[in-house]
Amino acid sequence: MERVMNLTSLGESSCVDAALTSLQRGNVIAFPTDTIYGISCLAQNTSAIRQLYEIKQRDVKKPIAICVGDVADINTYAVCDDLPASLLGSLLPGAVTVVLRRRPCLNPELNPDASLVGVRVPDHPLSRRLAKAAGEPLALTSANISSQPSCVRAEEFRHLWPQLGLVLDGGLITSSTEGTESSRQGSTVVDLSQVGRYRMIRPGCALESTQSVLHSLGWKER
């Protein structure tokens, strides 16, 4: 049975504590990010990863990104040693998923056939605080059935609630720059695994700003 907590009335601290407890019990939970609502579990928990795929009805061959608390945490789970020092800090925290070569310490059962992994550092205090509290990456994907529209209100994925351990309701998510419908596009996904040449995987809601940063550093699209 799902439990719904209102972020506004209960406060971030109590919600993070409850969310962490639920995650550590192996549950999949839902919470708002800087773009859309996401469903999430501990990335190092293989059983929880399987639940995540089942709830989303997602093809197991399609990878799922991870979420970490700080830009500095990315290098623990993905290779970014060769990137310009200012690049990740210019894109993140923000509505961007950076795709990099994964490190061996990341759960081998998470995207087992993939040499790359998408990494998010959302520009949302709750998302980052929860990832920091967990002490490990969160597997994070949109709170919807695959191929259905993304959700900017918790009520929009109410049909998933019974399968979740906890729902953190933060109200309507609105992009600070582009508005609600732009936010619904989700994060911009960009492959940075080849230094100096990027590949845009999904335009998302931060396409122009992401390209501006990359071009200013001399990166070319491939």
C-alpha distance (Angstrom), angle and dihedral (degrees) to the residues before:
residue distance angle dihedral
M1 . . .
E2 3.77 . .
R3 3.78 123.3 .
V4 3.79 119.0 -148.2
M5 3.79 121.0 -154.1
N6 3.79 124.0 -173.1
L7 3.78 110.8 -136.3
T8 3.79 94.5 -156.0
S9 3.77 97.2 52.3
L10 3.81 99.9 34.6
G11 3.80 100.2 36.7
E12 3.78 132.6 -125.4
S13 3.81 97.7 -87.8
S14 3.79 96.6 57.3
C15 3.80 90.9 43.0
V16 3.81 92.6 51.5
D17 3.81 90.8 48.9
A18 3.81 91.7 51.4
A19 3.79 92.1 44.7
L20 3.79 92.8 50.6
T21 3.80 91.3 50.5
S22 3.79 90.8 50.6
L23 3.80 92.8 48.0
Q24 3.79 92.0 49.3
R25 3.81 88.6 53.7
G26 3.79 88.3 59.9
N27 3.79 97.0 -103.5
V28 3.77 130.7 143.3
I29 3.81 112.4 -126.0
A30 3.82 137.3 -174.8
F31 3.78 129.4 -132.8
P32 3.82 140.2 155.9
T33 3.79 122.3 -94.4
D34 3.79 130.3 -173.5
T35 3.82 91.1 -83.3
I36 3.82 113.8 22.6
Y37 3.80 140.2 -16.4
G38 3.77 113.6 -76.2
I39 3.77 137.0 -161.8
S40 3.75 115.7 -139.3
C41 3.79 148.1 175.7
L42 3.79 137.0 174.8
A43 3.79 106.8 -67.5
Q44 3.80 92.8 -144.4
N45 3.84 92.4 55.3
T46 3.81 107.2 89.8
S47 3.81 95.0 -170.0
A48 3.79 91.2 52.7
I49 3.81 90.7 48.4
R50 3.81 89.2 56.5
Q51 3.80 90.1 50.8
L52 3.79 89.9 51.2
Y53 3.80 91.6 55.4
E54 3.80 91.8 46.1
I55 3.80 94.1 50.6
K56 3.79 92.2 48.3
Q57 3.83 92.2 41.1
R58 3.78 86.4 -133.7
D59 3.78 126.2 166.2
V60 3.81 105.1 -104.7
K61 3.80 89.1 -135.9
K62 3.81 90.4 64.4
P63 3.81 110.9 87.8
I64 3.78 127.1 -125.8
A65 3.79 123.8 -142.9
I66 3.77 128.0 -126.7
C67 3.79 128.7 -129.8
V68 3.82 123.9 -145.1
G69 3.76 131.5 -175.2
D70 3.80 101.7 -122.7
V71 3.78 138.7 19.7
A72 3.82 87.2 -116.9
D73 3.82 89.7 61.8
I74 3.80 93.5 61.5
N75 3.80 93.7 79.8
T76 3.81 90.7 59.8
Y77 3.79 92.2 65.6
A78 3.81 104.8 20.3
V79 3.79 134.8 37.4
C80 3.79 112.5 -106.6
D81 3.82 102.1 140.8
D82 3.81 92.6 114.4
L83 3.80 96.6 49.8
P84 3.82 120.3 104.3
A85 3.79 109.4 -91.2
S86 3.80 93.2 -119.5
L87 3.82 98.5 45.6
L88 3.79 103.8 83.5
G89 3.79 91.7 37.0
S90 3.80 89.8 54.9
L91 3.81 93.2 52.0
L92 3.80 100.6 36.3
P93 2.94 144.6 100.6
G94 3.76 84.0 36.1
A95 3.79 149.3 90.6
V96 3.80 93.3 -61.4
T97 3.80 132.7 107.0
V98 3.80 110.9 -154.5
V99 3.79 116.2 -155.0
L100 3.79 114.6 -147.4
R101 3.79 140.3 157.3
R102 3.79 108.9 -75.6
R103 3.79 124.2 -124.1
P104 3.84 122.5 -127.0
C105 3.82 93.0 -113.6
L106 3.80 90.8 70.5
N107 3.81 113.3 97.8
P108 3.84 105.3 -83.5
E109 3.81 89.0 -146.4
L110 3.81 90.7 61.9
N111 3.81 105.8 89.6
P112 3.83 89.7 -19.5
D113 3.80 96.2 -173.1
A114 3.79 95.4 47.5
S115 3.79 126.3 93.5
L116 3.80 90.2 -168.3
V117 3.79 132.7 60.1
G118 3.79 133.1 -162.2
V119 3.79 114.6 -127.9
R120 3.80 128.3 -162.3
V121 3.79 131.9 -166.5
P122 3.82 99.8 179.8
D123 3.78 121.1 -150.3
H124 3.78 88.4 -123.7
P125 3.81 122.2 103.2
L126 3.81 96.4 -144.0
S127 3.81 94.5 52.2
R128 3.78 92.8 50.2
R129 3.79 94.8 41.5
L130 3.79 90.6 52.5
A131 3.81 92.7 49.4
K132 3.81 90.0 49.9
A133 3.80 92.1 48.4
A134 3.81 91.5 50.0
G135 3.79 91.2 56.4
E136 3.79 90.4 -144.3
P137 3.79 136.4 60.9
L138 3.77 122.0 -74.7
A139 3.78 119.9 -134.3
L140 3.80 102.7 -129.0
T141 3.79 133.0 -171.8
S142 3.78 136.0 153.1
A143 3.81 118.6 -72.3
N144 3.77 98.4 -115.9
I145 3.78 142.0 82.5
S146 3.81 109.5 -85.6
S147 3.82 112.9 -84.5
Q148 3.81 92.4 16.5
P149 3.84 122.3 110.1
S150 3.78 119.2 -80.6
C151 3.79 118.1 -108.0
V152 3.80 129.6 -119.1
R153 3.82 94.4 175.4
A154 3.79 127.1 51.3
E155 3.79 90.8 -130.8
E156 3.80 90.2 62.9
F157 3.81 91.6 70.9
R158 3.79 96.9 36.9
H159 3.83 89.0 127.2
L160 3.82 87.7 68.5
W161 3.80 96.4 49.8
P162 3.83 96.7 91.6
Q163 3.81 89.1 60.2
L164 3.80 94.5 51.3
G165 3.77 129.6 85.1
L166 3.81 93.1 -145.8
V167 3.80 139.7 1.0
L168 3.80 119.3 -155.8
D169 3.79 107.4 -157.6
G170 3.79 112.3 -155.1
G171 3.80 96.2 166.3
L172 3.79 124.0 -123.7
I173 3.80 116.9 -4.0
T174 3.79 112.6 -142.0
S175 3.79 123.9 178.1
S176 3.78 108.7 -119.1
T177 3.79 91.3 -135.7
E178 3.79 109.4 25.8
G179 3.80 107.8 25.7
T180 3.78 136.3 -120.2
E181 3.80 100.6 -53.1
S182 3.80 92.4 50.0
S183 3.80 88.7 50.0
R184 3.82 88.9 53.5
Q185 3.82 88.6 65.2
G186 3.80 89.2 72.4
S187 3.76 127.3 -139.5
T188 3.77 125.0 -28.9
V189 3.82 108.1 -105.9
V190 3.80 116.2 -149.2
D191 3.81 130.2 174.2
L192 3.82 110.6 -135.1
S193 3.80 96.5 167.3
Q194 3.83 92.8 113.4
V195 3.79 109.7 60.9
G196 3.77 112.8 -123.7
R197 3.80 95.4 11.4
Y198 3.80 124.3 75.9
R199 3.79 132.4 -167.9
M200 3.78 120.0 -152.0
I201 3.81 108.0 -138.9
R202 3.81 98.7 174.0
P203 3.81 125.6 8.1
G204 3.80 93.9 -145.6
C205 3.78 123.0 163.6
A206 3.82 99.4 -52.7
L207 3.81 101.6 50.1
E208 3.80 99.6 124.4
S209 3.79 96.5 44.3
T210 3.82 91.3 46.3
Q211 3.80 92.9 50.9
S212 3.80 90.4 46.1
V213 3.81 91.5 56.1
L214 3.80 93.1 46.2
H215 3.79 94.7 46.6
S216 3.80 91.6 47.9
L217 3.81 87.7 58.8
G218 3.80 92.5 48.5
W219 3.79 98.2 -104.6
K220 3.80 118.0 152.4
E221 3.81 128.1 -149.9
R222 3.77 117.0 -112.8
